[in-house]
């Protein structure tokens, strides 16, 4: 699960730092977000 969080931070880094917070939380809570983004 930790690996998924790292990947999200990298992708969100292009959009902005503020976006990494909400996305990271959803990834840990749901875990299905990884498939949605990928």
mmCIF entry with sequence, helices, sheets and N, C-alpha, C, O atoms, coordinates in Angstrom:
data_MODEL
# 
_entry.id   MODEL 
# 
_entity.id                         1 
_entity.type                       polymer 
_entity.pdbx_number_of_molecules   1 
# 
_entity_poly.entity_id                      1 
_entity_poly.type                           'polypeptide(L)' 
_entity_poly.nstd_linkage                   no 
_entity_poly.nstd_monomer                   no 
_entity_poly.pdbx_seq_one_letter_code       
;(UNK)(UNK)(UNK)(UNK)(UNK)(UNK)(UNK)(UNK)(UNK)(UNK)(UNK)(UNK)(UNK)(UNK)(UNK)(UNK)
(UNK)(UNK)(UNK)(UNK)(UNK)(UNK)(UNK)(UNK)(UNK)(UNK)(UNK)(UNK)(UNK)(UNK)(UNK)(UNK)
(UNK)(UNK)(UNK)(UNK)(UNK)(UNK)
;
_entity_poly.pdbx_seq_one_letter_code_can   XXXXXXXXXXXXXXXXXXXXXXXXXXXXXXXXXXXXXX 
_entity_poly.pdbx_strand_id                 A 
# 
loop_
_entity_poly_seq.entity_id 
_entity_poly_seq.num 
_entity_poly_seq.mon_id 
_entity_poly_seq.hetero 
1 1  UNK n 
1 2  UNK n 
1 3  UNK n 
1 4  UNK n 
1 5  UNK n 
1 6  UNK n 
1 7  UNK n 
1 8  UNK n 
1 9  UNK n 
1 10 UNK n 
1 11 UNK n 
1 12 UNK n 
1 13 UNK n 
1 14 UNK n 
1 15 UNK n 
1 16 UNK n 
1 17 UNK n 
1 18 UNK n 
1 19 UNK n 
1 20 UNK n 
1 21 UNK n 
1 22 UNK n 
1 23 UNK n 
1 24 UNK n 
1 25 UNK n 
1 26 UNK n 
1 27 UNK n 
1 28 UNK n 
1 29 UNK n 
1 30 UNK n 
1 31 UNK n 
1 32 UNK n 
1 33 UNK n 
1 34 UNK n 
1 35 UNK n 
1 36 UNK n 
1 37 UNK n 
1 38 UNK n 
# 
_struct_asym.id          A 
_struct_asym.entity_id   1 
# 
loop_
_struct_conf.conf_type_id 
_struct_conf.id 
_struct_conf.pdbx_PDB_helix_id 
_struct_conf.beg_label_comp_id 
_struct_conf.beg_label_asym_id 
_struct_conf.beg_label_seq_id 
_struct_conf.pdbx_beg_PDB_ins_code 
_struct_conf.end_label_comp_id 
_struct_conf.end_label_asym_id 
_struct_conf.end_label_seq_id 
_struct_conf.pdbx_end_PDB_ins_code 
_struct_conf.beg_auth_comp_id 
_struct_conf.beg_auth_asym_id 
_struct_conf.beg_auth_seq_id 
_struct_conf.end_auth_comp_id 
_struct_conf.end_auth_asym_id 
_struct_conf.end_auth_seq_id 
_struct_conf.pdbx_PDB_helix_class 
_struct_conf.details 
_struct_conf.pdbx_PDB_helix_length 
HELX_P HELX_P1 AA1 UNK A 2  ? UNK A 15 ? UNK A 2  UNK A 15 1 ? 14 
HELX_P HELX_P2 AA2 UNK A 17 ? UNK A 29 ? UNK A 17 UNK A 29 1 ? 13 
HELX_P HELX_P3 AA3 UNK A 33 ? UNK A 37 ? UNK A 33 UNK A 37 1 ? 5  
# 
_struct_conf_type.id          HELX_P 
_struct_conf_type.criteria    ? 
_struct_conf_type.reference   ? 
# 
loop_
_atom_site.group_PDB 
_atom_site.id 
_atom_site.type_symbol 
_atom_site.label_atom_id 
_atom_site.label_alt_id 
_atom_site.label_comp_id 
_atom_site.label_asym_id 
_atom_site.label_entity_id 
_atom_site.label_seq_id 
_atom_site.pdbx_PDB_ins_code 
_atom_site.Cartn_x 
_atom_site.Cartn_y 
_atom_site.Cartn_z 
_atom_site.occupancy 
_atom_site.B_iso_or_equiv 
_atom_site.pdbx_formal_charge 
_atom_site.auth_seq_id 
_atom_site.auth_comp_id 
_atom_site.auth_asym_id 
_atom_site.auth_atom_id 
_atom_site.pdbx_PDB_model_num 
ATOM 1   N N  . UNK A 1 1  ? 0.833   -1.201 0.000   1.00 0.00 ? 1  UNK A N  1 
ATOM 2   C CA . UNK A 1 1  ? 0.000   0.000  0.000   1.00 0.00 ? 1  UNK A CA 1 
ATOM 3   C C  . UNK A 1 1  ? 0.869   1.253  0.000   1.00 0.00 ? 1  UNK A C  1 
ATOM 4   O O  . UNK A 1 1  ? 0.511   2.281  -0.574  1.00 0.00 ? 1  UNK A O  1 
ATOM 5   N N  . UNK A 1 2  ? 2.030   1.136  0.665   1.00 0.00 ? 2  UNK A N  1 
ATOM 6   C CA . UNK A 1 2  ? 2.922   2.299  0.734   1.00 0.00 ? 2  UNK A CA 1 
ATOM 7   C C  . UNK A 1 2  ? 3.381   2.692  -0.665  1.00 0.00 ? 2  UNK A C  1 
ATOM 8   O O  . UNK A 1 2  ? 3.494   3.878  -0.975  1.00 0.00 ? 2  UNK A O  1 
ATOM 9   N N  . UNK A 1 3  ? 3.646   1.689  -1.514  1.00 0.00 ? 3  UNK A N  1 
ATOM 10  C CA . UNK A 1 3  ? 4.119   1.978  -2.870  1.00 0.00 ? 3  UNK A CA 1 
ATOM 11  C C  . UNK A 1 3  ? 3.105   2.819  -3.622  1.00 0.00 ? 3  UNK A C  1 
ATOM 12  O O  . UNK A 1 3  ? 3.471   3.724  -4.372  1.00 0.00 ? 3  UNK A O  1 
ATOM 13  N N  . UNK A 1 4  ? 1.828   2.518  -3.420  1.00 0.00 ? 4  UNK A N  1 
ATOM 14  C CA . UNK A 1 4  ? 0.768   3.259  -4.111  1.00 0.00 ? 4  UNK A CA 1 
ATOM 15  C C  . UNK A 1 4  ? 0.806   4.727  -3.716  1.00 0.00 ? 4  UNK A C  1 
ATOM 16  O O  . UNK A 1 4  ? 0.649   5.610  -4.559  1.00 0.00 ? 4  UNK A O  1 
ATOM 17  N N  . UNK A 1 5  ? 1.016   4.984  -2.416  1.00 0.00 ? 5  UNK A N  1 
ATOM 18  C CA . UNK A 1 5  ? 1.044   6.368  -1.934  1.00 0.00 ? 5  UNK A CA 1 
ATOM 19  C C  . UNK A 1 5  ? 2.162   7.147  -2.615  1.00 0.00 ? 5  UNK A C  1 
ATOM 20  O O  . UNK A 1 5  ? 1.974   8.301  -3.001  1.00 0.00 ? 5  UNK A O  1 
ATOM 21  N N  . UNK A 1 6  ? 3.324   6.516  -2.763  1.00 0.00 ? 6  UNK A N  1 
ATOM 22  C CA . UNK A 1 6  ? 4.464   7.203  -3.380  1.00 0.00 ? 6  UNK A CA 1 
ATOM 23  C C  . UNK A 1 6  ? 4.145   7.559  -4.828  1.00 0.00 ? 6  UNK A C  1 
ATOM 24  O O  . UNK A 1 6  ? 4.463   8.656  -5.288  1.00 0.00 ? 6  UNK A O  1 
ATOM 25  N N  . UNK A 1 7  ? 3.517   6.629  -5.544  1.00 0.00 ? 7  UNK A N  1 
ATOM 26  C CA . UNK A 1 7  ? 3.180   6.874  -6.945  1.00 0.00 ? 7  UNK A CA 1 
ATOM 27  C C  . UNK A 1 7  ? 2.229   8.053  -7.073  1.00 0.00 ? 7  UNK A C  1 
ATOM 28  O O  . UNK A 1 7  ? 2.356   8.872  -7.983  1.00 0.00 ? 7  UNK A O  1 
ATOM 29  N N  . UNK A 1 8  ? 1.281   8.132  -6.158  1.00 0.00 ? 8  UNK A N  1 
ATOM 30  C CA . UNK A 1 8  ? 0.307   9.230  -6.212  1.00 0.00 ? 8  UNK A CA 1 
ATOM 31  C C  . UNK A 1 8  ? 1.002   10.575 -6.051  1.00 0.00 ? 8  UNK A C  1 
ATOM 32  O O  . UNK A 1 8  ? 0.717   11.516 -6.791  1.00 0.00 ? 8  UNK A O  1 
ATOM 33  N N  . UNK A 1 9  ? 1.914   10.668 -5.084  1.00 0.00 ? 9  UNK A N  1 
ATOM 34  C CA . UNK A 1 9  ? 2.612   11.934 -4.840  1.00 0.00 ? 9  UNK A CA 1 
ATOM 35  C C  . UNK A 1 9  ? 3.350   12.383 -6.097  1.00 0.00 ? 9  UNK A C  1 
ATOM 36  O O  . UNK A 1 9  ? 3.388   13.576 -6.400  1.00 0.00 ? 9  UNK A O  1 
ATOM 37  N N  . UNK A 1 10 ? 3.932   11.442 -6.823  1.00 0.00 ? 10 UNK A N  1 
ATOM 38  C CA . UNK A 1 10 ? 4.675   11.789 -8.031  1.00 0.00 ? 10 UNK A CA 1 
ATOM 39  C C  . UNK A 1 10 ? 3.736   12.338 -9.102  1.00 0.00 ? 10 UNK A C  1 
ATOM 40  O O  . UNK A 1 10 ? 4.029   13.359 -9.724  1.00 0.00 ? 10 UNK A O  1 
ATOM 41  N N  . UNK A 1 11 ? 2.610   11.661 -9.315  1.00 0.00 ? 11 UNK A N  1 
ATOM 42  C CA . UNK A 1 11 ? 1.656   12.106 -10.327 1.00 0.00 ? 11 UNK A CA 1 
ATOM 43  C C  . UNK A 1 11 ? 1.047   13.455 -9.964  1.00 0.00 ? 11 UNK A C  1 
ATOM 44  O O  . UNK A 1 11 ? 0.920   14.339 -10.812 1.00 0.00 ? 11 UNK A O  1 
ATOM 45  N N  . UNK A 1 12 ? 0.673   13.603 -8.697  1.00 0.00 ? 12 UNK A N  1 
ATOM 46  C CA . UNK A 1 12 ? 0.063   14.844 -8.241  1.00 0.00 ? 12 UNK A CA 1 
ATOM 47  C C  . UNK A 1 12 ? 1.078   15.984 -8.257  1.00 0.00 ? 12 UNK A C  1 
ATOM 48  O O  . UNK A 1 12 ? 0.704   17.152 -8.367  1.00 0.00 ? 12 UNK A O  1 
ATOM 49  N N  . UNK A 1 13 ? 2.359   15.644 -8.148  1.00 0.00 ? 13 UNK A N  1 
ATOM 50  C CA . UNK A 1 13 ? 3.385   16.686 -8.123  1.00 0.00 ? 13 UNK A CA 1 
ATOM 51  C C  . UNK A 1 13 ? 3.261   17.611 -9.332  1.00 0.00 ? 13 UNK A C  1 
ATOM 52  O O  . UNK A 1 13 ? 3.563   18.801 -9.239  1.00 0.00 ? 13 UNK A O  1 
ATOM 53  N N  . UNK A 1 14 ? 2.818   17.068 -10.462 1.00 0.00 ? 14 UNK A N  1 
ATOM 54  C CA . UNK A 1 14 ? 2.659   17.888 -11.661 1.00 0.00 ? 14 UNK A CA 1 
ATOM 55  C C  . UNK A 1 14 ? 1.508   18.871 -11.483 1.00 0.00 ? 14 UNK A C  1 
ATOM 56  O O  . UNK A 1 14 ? 1.585   20.011 -11.941 1.00 0.00 ? 14 UNK A O  1 
ATOM 57  N N  . UNK A 1 15 ? 0.448   18.432 -10.822 1.00 0.00 ? 15 UNK A N  1 
ATOM 58  C CA . UNK A 1 15 ? -0.716  19.302 -10.620 1.00 0.00 ? 15 UNK A CA 1 
ATOM 59  C C  . UNK A 1 15 ? -0.444  20.326 -9.526  1.00 0.00 ? 15 UNK A C  1 
ATOM 60  O O  . UNK A 1 15 ? -0.628  21.524 -9.739  1.00 0.00 ? 15 UNK A O  1 
ATOM 61  N N  . UNK A 1 16 ? -0.008  19.864 -8.358  1.00 0.00 ? 16 UNK A N  1 
ATOM 62  C CA . UNK A 1 16 ? 0.275   20.798 -7.258  1.00 0.00 ? 16 UNK A CA 1 
ATOM 63  C C  . UNK A 1 16 ? 0.449   20.058 -5.953  1.00 0.00 ? 16 UNK A C  1 
ATOM 64  O O  . UNK A 1 16 ? -0.008  18.924 -5.816  1.00 0.00 ? 16 UNK A O  1 
ATOM 65  N N  . UNK A 1 17 ? 1.102   20.682 -4.994  1.00 0.00 ? 17 UNK A N  1 
ATOM 66  C CA . UNK A 1 17 ? 1.331   20.040 -3.699  1.00 0.00 ? 17 UNK A CA 1 
ATOM 67  C C  . UNK A 1 17 ? 0.035   19.862 -2.925  1.00 0.00 ? 17 UNK A C  1 
ATOM 68  O O  . UNK A 1 17 ? -0.137  18.863 -2.226  1.00 0.00 ? 17 UNK A O  1 
ATOM 69  N N  . UNK A 1 18 ? -0.884  20.827 -3.044  1.00 0.00 ? 18 UNK A N  1 
ATOM 70  C CA . UNK A 1 18 ? -2.142  20.745 -2.289  1.00 0.00 ? 18 UNK A CA 1 
ATOM 71  C C  . UNK A 1 18 ? -2.974  19.544 -2.727  1.00 0.00 ? 18 UNK A C  1 
ATOM 72  O O  . UNK A 1 18 ? -3.768  19.024 -1.943  1.00 0.00 ? 18 UNK A O  1 
ATOM 73  N N  . UNK A 1 19 ? -2.804  19.109 -3.943  1.00 0.00 ? 19 UNK A N  1 
ATOM 74  C CA . UNK A 1 19 ? -3.615  18.003 -4.456  1.00 0.00 ? 19 UNK A CA 1 
ATOM 75  C C  . UNK A 1 19 ? -3.143  16.647 -3.933  1.00 0.00 ? 19 UNK A C  1 
ATOM 76  O O  . UNK A 1 19 ? -3.913  15.687 -3.923  1.00 0.00 ? 19 UNK A O  1 
ATOM 77  N N  . UNK A 1 20 ? -1.887  16.561 -3.501  1.00 0.00 ? 20 UNK A N  1 
ATOM 78  C CA . UNK A 1 20 ? -1.363  15.277 -3.023  1.00 0.00 ? 20 UNK A CA 1 
ATOM 79  C C  . UNK A 1 20 ? -2.057  14.831 -1.742  1.00 0.00 ? 20 UNK A C  1 
ATOM 80  O O  . UNK A 1 20 ? -2.187  13.632 -1.495  1.00 0.00 ? 20 UNK A O  1 
ATOM 81  N N  . UNK A 1 21 ? -2.503  15.784 -0.926  1.00 0.00 ? 21 UNK A N  1 
ATOM 82  C CA . UNK A 1 21 ? -3.132  15.422 0.352   1.00 0.00 ? 21 UNK A CA 1 
ATOM 83  C C  . UNK A 1 21 ? -4.436  14.651 0.157   1.00 0.00 ? 21 UNK A C  1 
ATOM 84  O O  . UNK A 1 21 ? -4.559  13.551 0.695   1.00 0.00 ? 21 UNK A O  1 
ATOM 85  N N  . UNK A 1 22 ? -5.412  15.171 -0.582  1.00 0.00 ? 22 UNK A N  1 
ATOM 86  C CA . UNK A 1 22 ? -6.704  14.490 -0.768  1.00 0.00 ? 22 UNK A CA 1 
ATOM 87  C C  . UNK A 1 22 ? -6.548  13.172 -1.520  1.00 0.00 ? 22 UNK A C  1 
ATOM 88  O O  . UNK A 1 22 ? -7.201  12.186 -1.179  1.00 0.00 ? 22 UNK A O  1 
ATOM 89  N N  . UNK A 1 23 ? -5.702  13.147 -2.524  1.00 0.00 ? 23 UNK A N  1 
ATOM 90  C CA . UNK A 1 23 ? -5.518  11.936 -3.322  1.00 0.00 ? 23 UNK A CA 1 
ATOM 91  C C  . UNK A 1 23 ? -4.890  10.830 -2.476  1.00 0.00 ? 23 UNK A C  1 
ATOM 92  O O  . UNK A 1 23 ? -5.313  9.676  -2.542  1.00 0.00 ? 23 UNK A O  1 
ATOM 93  N N  . UNK A 1 24 ? -3.883  11.186 -1.684  1.00 0.00 ? 24 UNK A N  1 
ATOM 94  C CA . UNK A 1 24 ? -3.208  10.189 -0.856  1.00 0.00 ? 24 UNK A CA 1 
ATOM 95  C C  . UNK A 1 24 ? -4.182  9.563  0.131   1.00 0.00 ? 24 UNK A C  1 
ATOM 96  O O  . UNK A 1 24 ? -4.147  8.354  0.360   1.00 0.00 ? 24 UNK A O  1 
ATOM 97  N N  . UNK A 1 25 ? -5.054  10.383 0.718   1.00 0.00 ? 25 UNK A N  1 
ATOM 98  C CA . UNK A 1 25 ? -6.023  9.874  1.695   1.00 0.00 ? 25 UNK A CA 1 
ATOM 99  C C  . UNK A 1 25 ? -6.974  8.891  1.016   1.00 0.00 ? 25 UNK A C  1 
ATOM 100 O O  . UNK A 1 25 ? -7.271  7.834  1.572   1.00 0.00 ? 25 UNK A O  1 
ATOM 101 N N  . UNK A 1 26 ? -7.444  9.226  -0.160  1.00 0.00 ? 26 UNK A N  1 
ATOM 102 C CA . UNK A 1 26 ? -8.388  8.347  -0.862  1.00 0.00 ? 26 UNK A CA 1 
ATOM 103 C C  . UNK A 1 26 ? -7.699  7.031  -1.235  1.00 0.00 ? 26 UNK A C  1 
ATOM 104 O O  . UNK A 1 26 ? -8.306  5.963  -1.149  1.00 0.00 ? 26 UNK A O  1 
ATOM 105 N N  . UNK A 1 27 ? -6.459  7.110  -1.640  1.00 0.00 ? 27 UNK A N  1 
ATOM 106 C CA . UNK A 1 27 ? -5.726  5.907  -2.028  1.00 0.00 ? 27 UNK A CA 1 
ATOM 107 C C  . UNK A 1 27 ? -5.619  4.947  -0.849  1.00 0.00 ? 27 UNK A C  1 
ATOM 108 O O  . UNK A 1 27 ? -5.807  3.741  -1.006  1.00 0.00 ? 27 UNK A O  1 
ATOM 109 N N  . UNK A 1 28 ? -5.320  5.479  0.322   1.00 0.00 ? 28 UNK A N  1 
ATOM 110 C CA . UNK A 1 28 ? -5.193  4.621  1.510   1.00 0.00 ? 28 UNK A CA 1 
ATOM 111 C C  . UNK A 1 28 ? -6.552  4.105  1.952   1.00 0.00 ? 28 UNK A C  1 
ATOM 112 O O  . UNK A 1 28 ? -6.674  2.946  2.349   1.00 0.00 ? 28 UNK A O  1 
ATOM 113 N N  . UNK A 1 29 ? -7.570  4.946  1.889   1.00 0.00 ? 29 UNK A N  1 
ATOM 114 C CA . UNK A 1 29 ? -8.901  4.561  2.366   1.00 0.00 ? 29 UNK A CA 1 
ATOM 115 C C  . UNK A 1 29 ? -9.550  3.568  1.404   1.00 0.00 ? 29 UNK A C  1 
ATOM 116 O O  . UNK A 1 29 ? -9.964  2.485  1.820   1.00 0.00 ? 29 UNK A O  1 
ATOM 117 N N  . UNK A 1 30 ? -9.641  3.925  0.130   1.00 0.00 ? 30 UNK A N  1 
ATOM 118 C CA . UNK A 1 30 ? -10.320 3.058  -0.829  1.00 0.00 ? 30 UNK A CA 1 
ATOM 119 C C  . UNK A 1 30 ? -9.343  2.053  -1.445  1.00 0.00 ? 30 UNK A C  1 
ATOM 120 O O  . UNK A 1 30 ? -9.576  0.845  -1.400  1.00 0.00 ? 30 UNK A O  1 
ATOM 121 N N  . UNK A 1 31 ? -8.249  2.560  -2.018  1.00 0.00 ? 31 UNK A N  1 
ATOM 122 C CA . UNK A 1 31 ? -7.288  1.665  -2.651  1.00 0.00 ? 31 UNK A CA 1 
ATOM 123 C C  . UNK A 1 31 ? -7.673  1.407  -4.101  1.00 0.00 ? 31 UNK A C  1 
ATOM 124 O O  . UNK A 1 31 ? -6.843  0.974  -4.900  1.00 0.00 ? 31 UNK A O  1 
ATOM 125 N N  . UNK A 1 32 ? -8.941  1.673  -4.442  1.00 0.00 ? 32 UNK A N  1 
ATOM 126 C CA . UNK A 1 32 ? -9.382  1.473  -5.826  1.00 0.00 ? 32 UNK A CA 1 
ATOM 127 C C  . UNK A 1 32 ? -9.012  2.669  -6.693  1.00 0.00 ? 32 UNK A C  1 
ATOM 128 O O  . UNK A 1 32 ? -9.005  2.569  -7.920  1.00 0.00 ? 32 UNK A O  1 
ATOM 129 N N  . UNK A 1 33 ? -8.704  3.799  -6.064  1.00 0.00 ? 33 UNK A N  1 
ATOM 130 C CA . UNK A 1 33 ? -8.359  5.006  -6.811  1.00 0.00 ? 33 UNK A CA 1 
ATOM 131 C C  . UNK A 1 33 ? -7.162  4.748  -7.727  1.00 0.00 ? 33 UNK A C  1 
ATOM 132 O O  . UNK A 1 33 ? -7.082  5.315  -8.816  1.00 0.00 ? 33 UNK A O  1 
ATOM 133 N N  . UNK A 1 34 ? -6.234  3.897  -7.292  1.00 0.00 ? 34 UNK A N  1 
ATOM 134 C CA . UNK A 1 34 ? -5.051  3.621  -8.096  1.00 0.00 ? 34 UNK A CA 1 
ATOM 135 C C  . UNK A 1 34 ? -5.459  3.146  -9.487  1.00 0.00 ? 34 UNK A C  1 
ATOM 136 O O  . UNK A 1 34 ? -4.833  3.539  -10.472 1.00 0.00 ? 34 UNK A O  1 
ATOM 137 N N  . UNK A 1 35 ? -6.484  2.318  -9.591  1.00 0.00 ? 35 UNK A N  1 
ATOM 138 C CA . UNK A 1 35 ? -6.938  1.818  -10.889 1.00 0.00 ? 35 UNK A CA 1 
ATOM 139 C C  . UNK A 1 35 ? -7.595  2.948  -11.670 1.00 0.00 ? 35 UNK A C  1 
ATOM 140 O O  . UNK A 1 35 ? -7.437  3.039  -12.887 1.00 0.00 ? 35 UNK A O  1 
ATOM 141 N N  . UNK A 1 36 ? -8.331  3.806  -10.974 1.00 0.00 ? 36 UNK A N  1 
ATOM 142 C CA . UNK A 1 36 ? -9.018  4.916  -11.644 1.00 0.00 ? 36 UNK A CA 1 
ATOM 143 C C  . UNK A 1 36 ? -8.017  5.864  -12.298 1.00 0.00 ? 36 UNK A C  1 
ATOM 144 O O  . UNK A 1 36 ? -8.193  6.274  -13.446 1.00 0.00 ? 36 UNK A O  1 
ATOM 145 N N  . UNK A 1 37 ? -6.964  6.208  -11.553 1.00 0.00 ? 37 UNK A N  1 
ATOM 146 C CA . UNK A 1 37 ? -5.961  7.125  -12.095 1.00 0.00 ? 37 UNK A CA 1 
ATOM 147 C C  . UNK A 1 37 ? -5.129  6.454  -13.176 1.00 0.00 ? 37 UNK A C  1 
ATOM 148 O O  . UNK A 1 37 ? -4.835  7.058  -14.208 1.00 0.00 ? 37 UNK A O  1 
ATOM 149 N N  . UNK A 1 38 ? -4.751  5.205  -12.938 1.00 0.00 ? 38 UNK A N  1 
ATOM 150 C CA . UNK A 1 38 ? -3.913  4.499  -13.909 1.00 0.00 ? 38 UNK A CA 1 
ATOM 151 C C  . UNK A 1 38 ? -4.743  4.152  -15.135 1.00 0.00 ? 38 UNK A C  1 
ATOM 152 O O  . UNK A 1 38 ? -4.228  3.552  -16.079 1.00 0.00 ? 38 UNK A O  1 
# 
